[in-house]
Amino acid sequence: MNLSNTNISSIDKSIVVLPFKNLSGDTSYEYFSDGITEEIINALTKIDGLKVTARTSSFTFKNKPTDIRIIGNELGVTNAVEGSIRIAKERIRISAQLTRTDTGFLLWSEKFDRELNDVFELQDEISLLIADKIRENFGHIEIDETLSTVRTQNLTAYQLYLKGRYFQLTWNLPNIEKAIGFYQKAADFDASYADPVIAIGWCYAINASWGHMDRDDGLKKANEFLDRGLAMNPESYTGYFARATIHFWGNWQFEKGYHDLQSCFKINSHFSEGMEALAELYTAAGFFYRALEQTERILKINPLSPNHYYTQGNIHYLQGDYETALNSFENSLKLDNSFALSRHLKVACLLFLKQKGIMLTYAKSFLNDDFVTMINAIYEAVHHQKIPEYDEALVSENLNLMVYWDFYYLVHCQKTDLALEHFEKMVDERIGQIINFQFDPFLEPIRGTKVFKELRDSVFKGIEATTFSVETSKTDNIPSFTQKESDEFKNELDQVLIGKEAFLWPELSLRSLAEELAIHPNRLSKLINDGLQTNFTELVNGKRLEYFKKIALLPENNHLTLLGLAYESGFNSKTVFNTYFKKVEGMTPKQWLKNNA
């Protein structure tokens, strides 16, 4: 992505918030710096029209000294936020900066030193400042009065919640148990704080859906916590998402899951985990085109997620496009070579592509001998119609496997009755790993059986494209302007910018100009964008440049330096002045002055 020759007004409004560094000298505050980063990401995703890189891709660069331009190119974003946090006693110091990723040009930087109890207001302030600078430099976006998603003012409860989140996002069973403990403590400290209550429900939903705990008990607990949390905060998009996972993964109730996901998207239309769940729902129901559309959207905001590439590959795999699927699984494994689901389905693709040697070598790299034996037997059955000699010792009763090779082994050994008995049990228990069974290529030998058809109909009968109405995106709620309103605005703007020479104010911002004009910043931004076909920075710097060229030729200013004249013209940065001057005039200020003196 080369943006160097792109007009500034046409550049995508896109941003990555990189993990803030913990400079506290205490690694136990790592959870806090991660939490601040995630809160700013969540806040910015509320802005329609701003592409914000999701947490997974952002945190790929945690503790990695990577050039900002490389990061921008890899993520497909124009801007990057970097920062650091230092906590000392009861104070918090945050440094943040916003940089263009194509040029390395610094758009904004600021340092904040506050009481630790002020962290809630501070997170919102930083998010709003970042959003303002994006709007000023790249054109209109509508920004709410507040962007914060934190629903507590209790610092202890918030810190406990962040610790829980820190452990939950490792996605391993022991740490999810730790997360539940921290979330419960957070809820105890602030009984009105919905986020930890919802998070507990989410954790139970995950554990129950994937067989890490008794399913009925887990889903019951999950529903209890989610119902309580959503009653406390009906605007929790993670609450609706978690409830959707119970409907979809836990109970295979596709329509209910879909409607909860729509409720999630009405609050946060850019929530990548929700978007992936929708892609998975479409996949299980057989609406592959819609599923692929979702994965394309997800990968634009989360291009470094191994799970998203797995989801994409699974859609192609279930359609029998094994070459394309294999490529997606390889992309997933480049990001995480231990990602289990992609490993298993890479083996499956190699099997159907008749690459036996490569398949067996790769399978041996992470599977035990029993699984390799079954995979080899399935290969022979699929491609050479050799019915394997059934070995009961190979078959496991464990229903908590990532991929059920032993079930496939039963199918291809033509132990049909036994295979269907296993199949019925897995469907009855709604085992998430076989939710795509109606398109699973390994189940071809039993697809025509009465049991298979009855189970398929019991799960999917009545699900049609119309079951899932097409979601609608939010529309800009700033009304358009009549020609009269636009003309009046231009006159008022000229009176302030030129008449009052507001462009000379070094700290002039869109918000301060809106205040001077007694107009809402969103309305002013749209008027500048639509009525003048430019953005705030271009508008103001254009006025400043005209003024500079005027005063630079006056004899009484010969004793002043060019930089001094630039500051007199309202520019507050040497780099901004020189870059903008050369962009507009095609030469340096010194060359221009020499040509025009």
KEBATI-313419 format. One record per residue (C-alpha): x, y, z negated; residue in three letters. Coordinates in steps of 0.05 Angstrom, whole numbers, padded with zeros to 5 digits, always signed. Layout:
REM KEBATI-313419
XYZAla ...
//
This chain:
REM KEBATI-313419
+00000+00000+00000Met +00037+00061+00025Asn +00003+00126+00005Leu +00058+00174+00021Ser +00027+00200+00085Asn -00045+00197+00061Thr -00085+00261+00050Asn -00095+00270-00025Ile -00170+00279-00018Ser -00178+00210+00015Ser -00138+00170-00035Ile -00179+00120-00075Asp -00195+00139-00146Lys -00160+00080-00178Ser -00121+00070-00242Ile -00086+00019-00286Val -00078+00030-00360Val -00014-00006-00378Leu -00006-00036-00448Pro +00014+00018-00497Phe +00080+00004-00532Lys +00081-00008-00606Asn +00136+00037-00634Leu +00116+00029-00706Ser +00175-00015-00723Gly +00126-00068-00747Asp +00104-00123-00700Thr +00041-00133-00741Ser +00014-00069-00709Tyr +00017-00102-00640Glu -00057-00117-00645Tyr -00070-00042-00654Phe -00032-00019-00593Ser -00066-00073-00551Asp -00133-00052-00579Gly -00122+00021-00562Ile -00103+00002-00492Thr -00165-00042-00483Glu -00210+00012-00511Glu -00184+00063-00460Ile -00194+00011-00404Ile -00265-00002-00428Asn -00279+00073-00433Ala -00255+00087-00362Leu -00295+00029-00333Thr -00358+00067-00352Lys -00343+00118-00298Ile -00377+00101-00233Asp -00332+00111-00173Gly -00267+00099-00211Leu -00232+00034-00197Lys -00200+00010-00263Val -00154-00050-00264Thr -00180-00102-00312Ala -00145-00121-00377Arg -00117-00188-00352Thr -00078-00156-00294Ser -00057-00096-00336Ser -00029-00139-00392Phe +00012-00179-00342Thr +00062-00122-00347Phe +00065-00122-00423Lys +00138-00117-00447Asn +00163-00117-00375Lys +00206-00059-00350Pro +00175-00056-00281Thr +00179+00005-00234Asp +00113+00043-00234Ile +00113+00043-00158Arg +00119-00033-00155Ile +00061-00039-00204Ile +00018+00008-00162Gly +00032-00032-00100Asn +00019-00099-00133Glu -00047-00076-00164Leu -00070-00031-00107Gly -00079+00030-00151Val -00059+00103-00142Thr -00049+00122-00215Asn -00021+00091-00278Ala -00028+00109-00351Val +00030+00093-00397Glu +00035+00106-00471Gly +00062+00089-00539Ser +00035+00086-00609Ile +00070+00097-00675Arg +00035+00086-00741Ile +00069+00113-00804Ala +00033+00112-00870Lys -00035+00144-00856Glu -00017+00179-00791Arg -00019+00156-00719Ile +00023+00186-00663Arg +00004+00171-00591Ile +00041+00192-00529Ser +00006+00184-00462Ala +00021+00202-00390Gln -00013+00196-00323Leu +00031+00183-00262Thr +00021+00176-00187Arg +00045+00106-00169Thr +00063+00123-00097Asp +00110+00180-00113Thr +00124+00173-00188Gly +00096+00244-00195Phe +00074+00261-00266Leu +00003+00288-00266Leu -00007+00296-00340Trp +00026+00280-00407Ser +00010+00296-00478Glu +00029+00277-00549Lys -00021+00270-00606Phe -00008+00269-00680Asp -00069+00255-00723Arg -00094+00223-00786Glu -00104+00149-00776Leu -00178+00157-00792Asn -00184+00202-00731Asp -00166+00145-00684Val -00239+00138-00659Phe -00244+00210-00636Glu -00172+00207-00609Leu -00186+00147-00564Gln -00246+00183-00534Asp -00206+00248-00525Glu -00150+00212-00488Ile -00199+00174-00443Ser -00235+00239-00426Leu -00170+00275-00411Leu -00147+00219-00364Ile -00215+00219-00329Ala -00212+00295-00322Asp -00143+00293-00289Lys -00166+00239-00240Ile -00226+00282-00221Arg -00185+00346-00215Glu -00134+00313-00169Asn -00175+00264-00128Phe -00246+00290-00123Gly -00313+00283-00156His -00331+00230-00207Ile -00386+00239-00258Glu -00360+00237-00330Ile -00404+00228-00391Asp -00397+00272-00452Glu -00365+00214-00489Thr -00333+00150-00462Leu -00317+00114-00526Ser -00346+00044-00535Thr -00327+00037-00609Val -00389+00030-00653Arg -00359+00040-00722Thr -00326+00095-00763Gln -00298+00046-00813Asn -00223+00041-00800Leu -00213-00024-00839Thr -00270-00058-00802Ala -00242-00033-00736Tyr -00172-00059-00751Gln -00200-00127-00771Leu -00240-00129-00706Tyr -00178-00113-00665Leu -00140-00169-00700Lys -00196-00217-00683Gly -00196-00194-00611Arg -00120-00203-00608Tyr -00127-00276-00628Phe -00189-00290-00586Gln -00155-00267-00522Leu -00102-00321-00529Thr -00159-00370-00512Trp -00132-00429-00552Asn -00174-00465-00603Leu -00134-00451-00667Pro -00131-00377-00651Asn -00205-00373-00635Ile -00218-00401-00704Glu -00172-00346-00732Lys -00210-00295-00691Ala -00277-00316-00721Ile -00247-00306-00790Gly -00224-00235-00775Phe -00290-00218-00741Tyr -00328-00242-00802Gln -00286-00198-00848Lys -00298-00138-00801Ala -00372-00149-00804Ala -00369-00154-00880Asp -00334-00087-00885Phe -00385-00052-00840Asp -00453-00086-00840Ala -00476-00041-00783Ser -00418-00057-00737Tyr -00446-00101-00681Ala -00382-00116-00642Asp -00352-00168-00690Pro -00420-00202-00698Val -00427-00208-00623Ile -00355-00232-00617Ala -00368-00288-00666Ile -00427-00310-00624Gly -00384-00308-00562Trp -00330-00351-00594Cys -00382-00403-00616Tyr -00412-00403-00546Ala -00345-00417-00514Ile -00327-00473-00563Asn -00395-00506-00557Ala -00400-00501-00481Ser -00332-00533-00471Trp -00339-00588-00523Gly -00292-00560-00576His -00347-00568-00629Met -00414-00602-00637Asp -00455-00573-00579Arg -00522-00564-00614Asp -00492-00535-00677Asp -00446-00489-00638Gly -00500-00462-00593Leu -00547-00452-00651Lys -00494-00410-00688Lys -00477-00373-00624Ala -00550-00353-00612Asn -00559-00331-00684Glu -00500-00284-00682Phe -00515-00258-00612Leu -00588-00244-00628Asp -00567-00207-00692Arg -00512-00168-00656Gly -00556-00147-00597Leu -00610-00124-00645Ala -00557-00080-00678Met -00530-00055-00611Asn -00576-00066-00550Pro -00523-00031-00507Glu -00470-00085-00517Ser -00452-00111-00448Tyr -00408-00165-00480Thr -00469-00188-00520Gly -00510-00199-00457Tyr -00450-00232-00423Phe -00440-00280-00482Ala -00514-00297-00482Arg -00510-00309-00407Ala -00453-00359-00419Thr -00499-00398-00466Ile -00556-00399-00416His -00510-00417-00358Phe -00452-00459-00385Trp -00486-00484-00448Gly -00556-00500-00423Asn -00550-00496-00347Trp -00608-00446-00346Gln -00588-00407-00284Phe -00644-00357-00279Glu -00638-00336-00352Lys -00563-00331-00345Gly -00571-00288-00284Tyr -00618-00239-00318His -00572-00231-00377Asp -00514-00217-00330Leu -00556-00164-00296Gln -00568-00132-00364Ser -00492-00134-00375Cys -00479-00100-00308Phe -00530-00045-00321Lys -00485-00023-00378Ile -00417-00039-00347Asn -00420-00056-00273Ser -00344-00067-00271His -00338-00121-00325Phe -00294-00172-00290Ser -00310-00231-00336Glu -00384-00220-00322Gly -00371-00215-00248Met -00333-00280-00250Glu -00391-00313-00288Ala -00438-00290-00234Leu -00392-00320-00180Ala -00391-00386-00219Glu -00467-00385-00225Leu -00475-00373-00150Tyr -00425-00430-00138Thr -00462-00481-00180Ala -00528-00462-00146Ala -00497-00468-00077Gly -00498-00395-00056Phe -00426-00396-00033Phe -00429-00333+00009Tyr -00452-00292-00051Arg -00400-00326-00095Ala -00343-00307-00048Leu -00368-00236-00045Glu -00363-00233-00120Gln -00292-00261-00121Thr -00270-00209-00070Glu -00297-00154-00115Arg -00265-00184-00177Ile -00196-00191-00146Leu -00196-00118-00127Lys -00199-00097-00200Ile -00164-00159-00229Asn -00114-00183-00176Pro -00067-00218-00225Leu -00117-00264-00259Ser -00102-00338-00247Pro -00173-00355-00266Asn -00203-00311-00211His -00160-00346-00158Tyr -00183-00413-00187Tyr -00255-00390-00181Thr -00243-00369-00109Gln -00208-00435-00093Gly -00264-00476-00125Asn -00316-00444-00079Ile -00275-00464-00017His -00262-00533-00047Tyr -00335-00548-00058Leu -00349-00529+00015Gln -00295-00578+00039Gly -00246-00524+00061Asp -00187-00556+00027Tyr -00132-00517+00062Glu -00161-00450+00041Thr -00176-00476-00028Ala -00105-00501-00037Leu -00078-00432-00019Asn -00122-00401-00074Ser -00099-00453-00125Phe -00027-00439-00106Glu -00039-00365-00117Asn -00068-00381-00185Ser -00008-00424-00204Leu +00042-00370-00181Lys +00012-00327-00236Leu +00009-00383-00287Asp +00041-00449-00268Asn +00008-00485-00326Ser -00064-00463-00309Phe -00097-00531-00319Ala -00159-00525-00274Leu -00117-00502-00214Ser -00068-00558-00226Arg -00122-00611-00224His -00157-00583-00163Leu -00091-00575-00127Lys -00083-00651-00135Val -00154-00660-00109Ala -00140-00617-00047Cys -00076-00655-00032Leu -00116-00720-00038Leu -00169-00699+00012Phe -00115-00670+00058Leu -00081-00738+00060Lys -00016-00712+00030Gln -00006-00773-00014Lys +00068-00766-00029Gly +00063-00693-00049Ile -00001-00708-00088Met +00030-00763-00130Leu +00094-00725-00143Thr +00055-00664-00167Tyr +00006-00706-00208Ala +00064-00740-00244Lys +00091-00672-00264Ser +00034-00660-00313Phe -00010-00722-00319Leu +00003-00788-00355Asn +00011-00854-00318Asp -00062-00876-00328Asp -00088-00814-00292Phe -00036-00821-00236Val -00057-00894-00227Thr -00130-00874-00221Met -00115-00817-00172Ile -00075-00865-00128Asn -00132-00915-00129Ala -00183-00861-00111Ile -00138-00839-00053Tyr -00137-00910-00025Glu -00213-00915-00032Ala -00226-00848+00002Val -00178-00856+00061His -00169-00932+00070His -00236-00958+00043Gln -00198-01001-00007Lys -00242-01015-00067Ile -00195-01010-00127Pro -00190-01067-00176Glu -00225-01039-00236Tyr -00183-01032-00300Asp -00228-01016-00359Glu -00168-00994-00401Ala -00159-00933-00356Leu -00228-00905-00371Val -00236-00857-00429Ser -00298-00842-00470Glu -00273-00772-00482Asn -00322-00721-00454Leu -00274-00663-00467Asn -00229-00672-00406Leu -00211-00616-00358Met -00227-00659-00297Val -00261-00727-00301Tyr -00213-00771-00261Trp -00237-00832-00298Asp -00309-00818-00278Phe -00286-00810-00205Tyr -00248-00875-00213Tyr -00312-00911-00235Leu -00349-00883-00175Val -00296-00906-00125His -00288-00974-00159Cys -00361-00981-00141Gln -00380-00992-00213Lys -00442-00953-00195Thr -00487-00971-00254Asp -00432-00954-00304Leu -00414-00890-00266Ala -00487-00868-00265Leu -00493-00883-00340Glu -00433-00837-00353His -00462-00786-00304Phe -00530-00784-00339Glu -00496-00774-00406Lys -00454-00715-00381Met -00514-00682-00348Val -00558-00692-00410Asp -00504-00661-00453Glu -00494-00605-00403Arg -00419-00615-00399Ile -00393-00552-00366Gly -00338-00587-00327Gln -00388-00622-00281Ile -00436-00564-00270Ile -00418-00564-00195Asn -00436-00638-00187Phe -00484-00630-00129Gln -00426-00609-00084Phe -00369-00649-00115Asp -00335-00687-00058Pro -00313-00744-00104Phe -00386-00761-00118Leu -00403-00776-00045Glu -00411-00852-00058Pro -00468-00840-00109Ile -00500-00780-00076Arg -00554-00822-00044Gly -00575-00859-00107Thr -00642-00847-00139Lys -00610-00828-00206Val -00565-00776-00173Phe -00623-00745-00136Lys -00667-00743-00197Glu -00613-00711-00240Leu -00599-00661-00185Arg -00672-00642-00180Asp -00679-00637-00255Ser -00624-00584-00257Val -00631-00547-00191Phe -00702-00557-00165Lys -00736-00491-00153Gly -00672-00450-00150Ile -00672-00410-00086Glu -00638-00347-00061Ala -00699-00307-00084Thr -00687-00332-00155Thr -00629-00284-00158Phe -00651-00215-00136Ser -00596-00172-00107Val -00567-00127-00161Glu -00570-00052-00148Thr -00513-00004-00164Ser -00519+00060-00202Lys -00532+00123-00162Thr -00501+00191-00173Asp -00550+00229-00217Asn -00522+00297-00200Ile -00573+00326-00151Pro -00553+00351-00083Ser -00554+00426-00071Phe -00592+00470-00024Thr -00553+00517+00022Gln -00576+00576-00020Lys -00551+00544-00084Glu -00485+00527-00050Ser -00475+00599-00025Asp -00492+00628-00093Glu -00442+00581-00125Phe -00387+00601-00077Lys -00399+00675-00093Asn -00397+00662-00168Glu -00334+00620-00161Leu -00299+00674-00121Asp -00318+00725-00175Gln -00282+00683-00228Val -00225+00654-00188Leu -00208+00716-00148Ile -00243+00773-00184Gly -00219+00752-00253Lys -00157+00719-00223Glu -00172+00656-00263Ala -00124+00617-00218Phe -00067+00653-00254Leu -00086+00621-00320Trp -00032+00566-00328Pro -00078+00522-00370Glu -00138+00528-00325Leu -00177+00463-00320Ser -00242+00442-00287Leu -00275+00441-00355Arg -00251+00511-00374Ser -00272+00538-00306Leu -00341+00506-00315Ala -00347+00540-00383Glu -00329+00607-00352Glu -00382+00596-00299Leu -00433+00570-00350Ala -00443+00506-00310Ile -00436+00433-00328His -00367+00404-00307Pro -00401+00347-00269Asn -00441+00397-00228Arg -00381+00441-00215Leu -00340+00381-00193Ser -00393+00360-00144Lys -00402+00430-00117Leu -00327+00436-00104Ile -00325+00367-00073Asn -00387+00373-00030Asp -00393+00448-00019Gly -00319+00464-00008Leu -00297+00396+00016Gln -00237+00395-00031Thr -00219+00379-00103Asn -00204+00424-00162Phe -00128+00419-00159Thr -00125+00434-00084Glu -00173+00493-00093Leu -00133+00525-00149Val -00064+00510-00122Asn -00086+00540-00055Gly -00104+00605-00089Lys -00038+00604-00127Arg +00002+00592-00064Leu -00031+00651-00029Glu -00015+00695-00088Tyr +00057+00671-00090Phe +00068+00686-00016Lys +00040+00755-00027Lys +00083+00775-00088Ile +00145+00740-00062Ala +00150+00790-00005Leu +00143+00852-00049Leu +00210+00891-00056Pro +00197+00904-00130Glu +00201+00829-00142Asn +00268+00817-00110Asn +00301+00810-00178His +00256+00751-00196Leu +00273+00679-00181Thr +00227+00637-00138Leu +00210+00594-00199Leu +00194+00657-00239Gly +00147+00680-00183Leu +00115+00611-00183Ala +00100+00617-00257Tyr +00073+00686-00245Glu +00026+00655-00194Ser -00003+00606-00243Gly +00039+00545-00229Phe +00063+00513-00294Asn +00111+00461-00264Ser +00170+00468-00218Lys +00156+00400-00188Thr +00083+00415-00175Val +00101+00481-00142Phe +00155+00454-00097Asn +00116+00392-00077Thr +00052+00431-00061Tyr +00090+00486-00024Phe +00126+00438+00021Lys +00063+00398+00033Lys +00024+00459+00057Val +00080+00500+00091Glu +00123+00443+00116Gly +00186+00474+00087Met +00217+00493+00020Thr +00199+00560-00014Pro +00270+00584-00001Lys +00266+00569+00074Gln +00198+00603+00078Trp +00223+00665+00043Leu +00283+00668+00089Lys +00238+00663+00151Asn +00189+00716+00126Asn +00233+00766+00089Ala 
//
